[in-house]
Amino acid sequence: MKELRSIFLLGLILFTTAGIAQVDKYNYRSAILQADTGWNDIVLPQEIFSKANESLSDLRIYRIDPRNQMAIEQPYIIDIQEAKKEKKEAEFKIINTTRTKGLNSYTFELSNQEPVNNIHLDFANPNFDWEVHLEGSMDQNSWSSITHNYRIVSIKNQNTSFEYTDLSIPESKFNYYRITFPSLKRPNLRAATLTKEVQSKSSYTSYTIENPKITEDEKYRSTIIELDLGRKFPVSQIELKCTTEKDYYRPIKIEAVIDSFQSGNDWRYRYTQLYQGTLSSVNENVFSFFNRQFQKFKVTVKNFNDQPLDFSEFNIRGPNYHLITRFDDSENLFLCFGNEEANRPLYDISYFKNNIPETINRATLDAPIYFSSGNDDKSPIFNKWWLWGIMILVIVLLGSFTLKMLKESK
């Protein structure tokens, strides 16, 4: 019985060290601090993106049970906090269209008194630059001014096609809306859309740009802006701030580097296109695109026969990443990452996102610690050689115990 007990104890050690070995598959480990029992929200710091897989498929949360040193995996979901817009259209009809001495007016009647914060106007006219006055009324007798001198623009020629005909206004509830603007040419309003746009809460991180480079390509009459973050980050938004006071409408293309190769003494880059549109003095010039991890960007602004624009600032932003998880115990918790072969986990929690309360505890991450795969001072206590040694010892003991039992039976 003594031998059987010894084998059982060795098997238990092997089992517990195998639990620790789960944690040891990952190159980095960050202690989770200020955790609480129940739901927790953990914001991923920027440095994790350079150490984890690009898809973040190798993120794992473990709790180390102090009783047996077992690593118990904790489920989580990734919450990417990007802004999303939802639109609800209001039903209406155009009840008045007037033109008096070059002053044009359109009146909209809503079927129900619904809130409105955006009016989109679709004119058949190819080129115009008008300043619109918008009013609201409950009875068409008393009118309240909502916005004045709101500029709408359309430019269409062989070089560009640009329109800005949305009125973004404070949320209002009127039975009637009236737009008025002067125009020497008769306008042709094909359609209009009155909506309430709701933008979800978002949380963006601004990244540091290393020495932005601006060059003028005289051959193609373009301005080339090169932006480098130093390492890859998840990016979904680029903002360009221009100090040029005159009006401008320039085609713009935003690309990101996806590969590089050396040709002679120079490095060549392959790009993927993120955005193509117009840089304009009537817009905020914040360009959004699908969120992906990139390091280097190239922005091309087509100048045609105009002088290059003057740029004062560039901003590159990406959404904040949160881990939402639930703990039964708030001690001995770690976030592990840094494993190229790890597949994305699938947890039950991902099917019950609606059950997550709005207010939950905010946990934090300690600085990541690197664990190499070799036998240096940073190696885990229980590495693969320990496991092999214990397994061989268990096999030897099992064999000797079996031989002893056979001899005794004879």
C-alpha positions as CSV (number, residue, x, y, z in Angstrom):
1,M,0.0,0.0,0.0
2,K,3.0,2.3,0.7
3,E,4.1,2.0,-2.9
4,L,0.6,2.7,-4.2
5,R,0.4,5.8,-2.1
6,S,3.7,7.1,-3.5
7,I,2.5,6.5,-7.0
8,F,-0.7,8.4,-6.3
9,L,1.2,11.4,-4.8
10,L,3.6,11.5,-7.8
11,G,0.6,11.4,-10.2
12,L,-1.0,14.3,-8.3
13,I,2.3,16.3,-8.7
14,L,2.3,15.5,-12.4
15,F,-1.3,16.6,-12.7
16,T,-0.8,20.0,-10.9
17,T,2.4,20.8,-12.7
18,A,0.6,20.1,-16.0
19,G,-1.8,22.9,-14.9
20,I,1.1,25.3,-14.4
21,A,2.3,24.2,-17.8
22,Q,-0.7,25.8,-19.4
23,V,0.4,29.2,-18.2
24,D,4.0,28.5,-19.4
25,K,2.9,28.3,-23.0
26,Y,2.8,32.1,-23.1
27,N,5.8,34.4,-23.2
28,Y,4.2,37.2,-21.1
29,R,2.2,37.3,-17.9
30,S,0.6,40.3,-16.3
31,A,-0.9,40.2,-12.8
32,I,-4.5,41.4,-12.6
33,L,-4.9,44.0,-9.9
34,Q,-7.9,45.5,-8.1
35,A,-10.1,42.6,-9.2
36,D,-13.3,41.8,-7.5
37,T,-15.6,38.8,-7.3
38,G,-18.3,39.1,-10.0
39,W,-18.0,41.1,-13.2
40,N,-14.8,43.0,-14.1
41,D,-13.7,45.3,-16.9
42,I,-9.9,45.3,-17.9
43,V,-8.6,47.9,-20.3
44,L,-5.8,46.5,-22.5
45,P,-2.7,48.8,-22.4
46,Q,-1.0,49.8,-25.7
47,E,2.1,47.7,-25.0
48,I,0.1,44.4,-25.3
49,F,-0.5,44.9,-29.0
50,S,3.2,44.5,-29.8
51,K,3.5,41.4,-27.7
52,A,0.3,39.5,-28.4
53,N,-0.9,38.0,-31.7
54,E,-2.3,40.6,-34.2
55,S,-5.7,38.9,-33.8
56,L,-5.4,38.8,-30.0
57,S,-6.3,35.1,-30.2
58,D,-3.6,34.2,-27.6
59,L,-5.1,36.2,-24.7
60,R,-5.9,34.0,-21.7
61,I,-6.9,34.7,-18.1
62,Y,-5.8,32.2,-15.5
63,R,-6.4,31.9,-11.8
64,I,-3.7,29.9,-9.9
65,D,-5.3,27.9,-7.2
66,P,-3.0,28.2,-4.2
67,R,-4.1,24.8,-2.8
68,N,-2.8,22.7,-5.6
69,Q,-1.2,25.3,-8.0
70,M,-3.7,24.4,-10.7
71,A,-4.1,27.0,-13.5
72,I,-7.9,27.5,-14.0
73,E,-8.8,29.3,-17.2
74,Q,-11.3,32.2,-16.8
75,P,-13.7,33.1,-19.6
76,Y,-13.8,36.6,-21.1
77,I,-15.1,38.6,-24.1
78,I,-13.3,41.4,-26.0
79,D,-15.3,44.6,-26.1
80,I,-13.9,46.9,-28.9
81,Q,-15.3,50.4,-28.1
82,E,-15.9,51.9,-31.6
83,A,-18.5,54.5,-32.3
84,K,-21.6,53.1,-34.2
85,K,-24.4,55.2,-35.6
86,E,-28.1,54.2,-35.6
87,K,-30.6,56.1,-37.8
88,K,-34.3,56.4,-37.4
89,E,-36.1,58.1,-40.3
90,A,-39.0,60.5,-39.7
91,E,-42.0,60.3,-42.1
92,F,-42.7,63.6,-43.9
93,K,-43.9,65.3,-47.1
94,I,-42.9,68.5,-48.8
95,I,-45.9,70.9,-48.6
96,N,-44.4,74.1,-49.9
97,T,-41.8,75.1,-52.5
98,T,-41.3,78.8,-53.3
99,R,-38.9,81.0,-55.2
100,T,-39.0,84.8,-54.8
101,K,-36.3,87.0,-56.2
102,G,-33.7,84.3,-56.0
103,L,-34.7,83.3,-52.4
104,N,-35.7,79.6,-52.4
105,S,-37.7,77.9,-49.7
106,Y,-38.9,74.3,-48.9
107,T,-41.3,73.3,-46.1
108,F,-41.5,69.8,-44.7
109,E,-44.5,68.5,-42.7
110,L,-43.8,65.5,-40.4
111,S,-46.5,62.8,-40.0
112,N,-45.6,62.4,-36.3
113,Q,-43.8,64.8,-34.0
114,E,-40.5,62.8,-34.0
115,P,-37.1,64.0,-32.9
116,V,-34.7,65.1,-35.7
117,N,-31.0,65.9,-35.6
118,N,-30.0,65.4,-39.2
119,I,-31.5,66.5,-42.6
120,H,-30.0,65.2,-45.8
121,L,-30.7,67.1,-49.0
122,D,-30.3,65.6,-52.5
123,F,-30.2,68.2,-55.3
124,A,-30.0,67.4,-59.0
125,N,-27.8,70.5,-59.5
126,P,-24.2,69.4,-60.1
127,N,-22.4,72.5,-58.7
128,F,-23.5,74.9,-56.0
129,D,-22.3,76.6,-52.8
130,W,-25.3,77.7,-50.7
131,E,-25.8,78.9,-47.1
132,V,-29.0,77.5,-45.7
133,H,-31.2,78.9,-42.9
134,L,-33.3,76.2,-41.1
135,E,-36.4,77.0,-39.0
136,G,-38.9,74.9,-37.1
137,S,-42.6,75.5,-36.3
138,M,-45.5,73.8,-34.6
139,D,-48.3,75.6,-36.5
140,Q,-46.6,77.4,-39.5
141,N,-47.4,80.8,-37.8
142,S,-44.6,81.1,-35.4
143,W,-41.1,80.0,-36.6
144,S,-38.0,79.4,-34.5
145,S,-34.5,79.6,-36.0
146,I,-32.6,76.3,-35.6
147,T,-29.4,77.1,-37.6
148,H,-28.3,80.0,-39.8
149,N,-25.7,80.2,-42.6
150,Y,-25.2,76.4,-42.7
151,R,-23.1,75.8,-45.8
152,I,-23.9,73.0,-48.3
153,V,-21.6,72.3,-51.3
154,S,-21.5,70.2,-54.4
155,I,-18.6,70.1,-56.8
156,K,-18.6,67.8,-59.8
157,N,-16.1,67.9,-62.7
158,Q,-13.6,65.7,-64.5
159,N,-11.3,65.8,-61.5
160,T,-13.5,65.4,-58.5
161,S,-17.0,64.5,-57.3
162,F,-17.8,66.0,-53.9
163,E,-21.0,66.7,-52.0
164,Y,-21.7,68.0,-48.5
165,T,-25.4,68.4,-48.1
166,D,-26.2,67.2,-44.6
167,L,-27.5,69.6,-41.9
168,S,-26.4,68.3,-38.5
169,I,-28.5,70.2,-36.0
170,P,-29.4,70.0,-32.3
171,E,-32.1,67.5,-31.6
172,S,-35.5,69.1,-32.1
173,K,-39.2,68.2,-32.3
174,F,-41.3,70.3,-34.6
175,N,-44.3,69.6,-36.8
176,Y,-42.8,71.6,-39.6
177,Y,-39.3,72.4,-40.9
178,R,-38.4,75.1,-43.4
179,I,-35.1,75.6,-45.2
180,T,-34.4,78.9,-47.0
181,F,-31.3,79.9,-49.1
182,P,-30.4,82.4,-51.8
183,S,-29.4,81.1,-55.2
184,L,-29.1,82.7,-58.7
185,K,-29.7,79.3,-60.2
186,R,-33.0,77.5,-59.7
187,P,-32.4,74.6,-57.3
188,N,-33.9,71.2,-58.0
189,L,-34.5,69.2,-54.8
190,R,-34.9,65.6,-55.8
191,A,-35.3,64.2,-52.3
192,A,-34.7,64.8,-48.6
193,T,-34.3,62.6,-45.5
194,L,-35.0,63.7,-41.9
195,T,-33.5,61.4,-39.3
196,K,-32.5,61.1,-35.7
197,E,-28.9,59.7,-35.6
198,V,-27.8,58.2,-32.3
199,Q,-24.0,57.6,-32.0
200,S,-23.0,54.9,-29.5
201,K,-20.5,55.8,-26.8
202,S,-16.9,55.4,-28.0
203,S,-13.5,55.4,-26.4
204,Y,-10.5,56.1,-28.6
205,T,-6.8,56.1,-28.0
206,S,-4.5,58.6,-29.8
207,Y,-1.1,57.2,-30.8
208,T,2.2,59.1,-30.9
209,I,3.4,59.7,-34.5
210,E,7.2,59.5,-35.0
211,N,8.4,62.4,-37.2
212,P,5.7,62.8,-39.9
213,K,7.1,63.4,-43.3
214,I,5.6,65.7,-45.9
215,T,6.9,65.7,-49.5
216,E,5.6,67.4,-52.7
217,D,5.3,65.2,-55.8
218,E,5.6,67.8,-58.6
219,K,5.2,65.3,-61.4
220,Y,1.8,64.1,-60.2
221,R,0.9,67.4,-58.4
222,S,0.3,65.7,-55.1
223,T,1.2,66.0,-51.5
224,I,2.5,62.8,-49.9
225,I,2.2,62.5,-46.1
226,E,4.0,59.6,-44.4
227,L,3.1,58.7,-40.8
228,D,4.8,56.1,-38.7
229,L,3.7,54.9,-35.2
230,G,6.9,53.0,-34.5
231,R,5.1,49.7,-34.1
232,K,1.7,48.2,-34.9
233,F,-1.5,49.4,-33.2
234,P,-5.2,48.9,-34.0
235,V,-6.2,52.0,-36.0
236,S,-9.6,53.0,-37.4
237,Q,-9.4,56.8,-37.7
238,I,-7.0,59.4,-39.1
239,E,-7.5,63.2,-38.7
240,L,-5.7,65.9,-40.8
241,K,-5.7,69.5,-39.6
242,C,-5.1,72.1,-42.3
243,T,-4.2,75.8,-41.6
244,T,-4.9,77.0,-45.2
245,E,-7.6,79.7,-44.8
246,K,-9.0,79.5,-48.4
247,D,-11.6,77.0,-49.4
248,Y,-10.3,73.7,-50.7
249,Y,-11.7,70.4,-52.1
250,R,-9.0,67.9,-52.8
251,P,-9.2,64.1,-53.5
252,I,-7.5,62.1,-50.8
253,K,-6.3,58.5,-50.5
254,I,-5.2,56.9,-47.3
255,E,-3.1,53.7,-47.4
256,A,-1.3,51.5,-44.9
257,V,1.9,49.4,-45.3
258,I,1.2,45.6,-45.3
259,D,4.6,44.4,-46.4
260,S,8.1,45.6,-47.2
261,F,11.1,44.3,-49.2
262,Q,14.6,45.5,-50.0
263,S,15.5,46.6,-53.5
264,G,19.2,47.5,-53.7
265,N,19.9,49.9,-50.9
266,D,16.3,51.0,-50.6
267,W,13.2,49.6,-48.9
268,R,10.0,49.2,-50.9
269,Y,6.6,49.0,-49.5
270,R,3.3,47.3,-50.5
271,Y,0.1,49.1,-49.4
272,T,-3.5,48.4,-48.8
273,Q,-6.1,51.2,-49.4
274,L,-8.0,52.2,-46.3
275,Y,-10.0,55.3,-47.5
276,Q,-10.6,57.3,-50.7
277,G,-12.6,60.5,-50.7
278,T,-12.3,64.2,-50.4
279,L,-10.3,66.6,-48.1
280,S,-12.5,69.7,-47.7
281,S,-12.6,73.0,-45.9
282,V,-16.3,72.3,-45.0
283,N,-15.6,69.0,-43.2
284,E,-13.8,68.1,-40.0
285,N,-11.5,65.9,-42.1
286,V,-11.7,62.9,-39.7
287,F,-11.5,59.8,-41.9
288,S,-12.8,56.5,-40.5
289,F,-12.2,53.0,-41.8
290,F,-12.3,49.3,-40.8
291,N,-10.2,48.7,-37.6
292,R,-6.9,46.8,-38.2
293,Q,-3.4,46.8,-36.9
294,F,-0.9,48.9,-38.8
295,Q,2.3,50.8,-38.2
296,K,3.0,52.9,-41.3
297,F,0.6,55.1,-43.4
298,K,0.7,57.1,-46.6
299,V,-1.7,59.9,-47.3
300,T,-1.9,61.2,-50.8
301,V,-3.6,64.6,-51.5
302,K,-4.2,65.5,-55.1
303,N,-3.6,69.2,-55.7
304,F,-4.1,69.5,-59.5
305,N,-3.3,73.2,-60.4
306,D,-3.7,74.6,-56.9
307,Q,-0.9,75.3,-54.4
308,P,-0.2,72.6,-51.8
309,L,-2.1,72.9,-48.5
310,D,-0.5,73.7,-45.2
311,F,-0.9,71.0,-42.5
312,S,-0.5,71.7,-38.8
313,E,-1.3,68.4,-37.1
314,F,-2.1,64.7,-37.7
315,N,-3.9,62.4,-35.3
316,I,-4.1,58.6,-35.6
317,R,-6.6,56.9,-33.3
318,G,-7.8,53.5,-32.5
319,P,-10.6,52.1,-30.3
320,N,-9.9,51.0,-26.8
321,Y,-10.0,47.3,-26.1
322,H,-11.7,46.0,-23.0
323,L,-11.7,42.5,-21.5
324,I,-15.0,41.8,-19.8
325,T,-14.8,38.8,-17.4
326,R,-16.4,37.3,-14.3
327,F,-14.4,36.0,-11.3
328,D,-15.5,33.7,-8.5
329,D,-12.3,34.5,-6.7
330,S,-10.4,37.8,-7.0
331,E,-6.9,36.6,-6.0
332,N,-4.0,35.0,-8.0
333,L,-5.3,36.2,-11.4
334,F,-3.1,36.6,-14.5
335,L,-3.5,37.7,-18.1
336,C,-1.2,35.6,-20.3
337,F,-0.3,36.3,-23.9
338,G,2.5,35.8,-26.4
339,N,1.8,32.5,-28.2
340,E,1.8,32.5,-32.0
341,E,0.2,29.1,-32.2
342,A,-2.8,29.9,-29.9
343,N,-6.3,29.7,-31.4
344,R,-9.0,32.0,-30.4
345,P,-11.0,30.6,-27.4
346,L,-14.7,30.2,-27.4
347,Y,-16.6,30.7,-24.1
348,D,-20.2,30.5,-23.1
349,I,-20.0,34.1,-21.9
350,S,-19.9,35.3,-25.5
351,Y,-23.6,34.1,-26.0
352,F,-24.9,36.1,-23.0
353,K,-23.5,39.6,-23.5
354,N,-26.9,41.1,-22.6
355,N,-26.6,39.7,-19.1
356,I,-23.5,41.9,-18.4
357,P,-24.5,44.8,-16.0
358,E,-23.8,48.3,-17.1
359,T,-21.7,49.2,-14.0
360,I,-19.0,46.7,-13.2
361,N,-15.6,46.7,-11.4
362,R,-12.6,48.2,-13.2
363,A,-9.6,45.9,-12.7
364,T,-6.1,46.9,-13.9
365,L,-3.0,45.1,-15.3
366,D,0.4,45.1,-13.8
367,A,3.5,45.5,-16.1
368,P,4.0,42.3,-18.2
369,I,6.8,40.0,-17.2
370,Y,8.6,38.0,-19.9
371,F,9.2,34.3,-19.4
372,S,11.7,32.8,-21.8
373,S,11.5,29.2,-23.1
374,G,15.0,28.4,-22.0
375,N,16.5,27.4,-18.6
376,D,17.5,30.8,-17.5
377,D,16.5,32.7,-14.4
378,K,13.3,33.8,-16.0
379,S,12.2,30.3,-16.8
380,P,9.2,28.9,-15.0
381,I,9.8,26.6,-12.0
382,F,8.0,23.7,-13.6
383,N,9.3,23.3,-17.2
384,K,9.0,20.4,-19.6
385,W,12.1,18.7,-18.2
386,W,10.4,18.5,-14.8
387,L,7.3,17.0,-16.4
388,W,9.4,14.4,-18.3
389,G,11.3,13.5,-15.2
390,I,8.2,13.0,-13.1
391,M,6.6,10.9,-15.8
392,I,9.6,8.6,-16.1
393,L,9.7,8.3,-12.3
394,V,6.0,7.3,-12.2
395,I,6.5,4.7,-15.0
396,V,9.5,3.2,-13.2
397,L,7.6,3.0,-9.9
398,L,4.6,1.5,-11.6
399,G,6.8,-1.1,-13.3
400,S,8.6,-2.0,-10.1
401,F,5.4,-2.2,-8.1
402,T,3.9,-4.5,-10.8
403,L,7.0,-6.8,-10.8
404,K,6.8,-7.0,-7.0
405,M,3.1,-8.0,-7.0
406,L,3.9,-10.7,-9.6
407,K,6.7,-12.2,-7.5
408,E,4.5,-12.2,-4.4
409,S,1.7,-13.9,-6.3
410,K,4.1,-16.7,-7.2
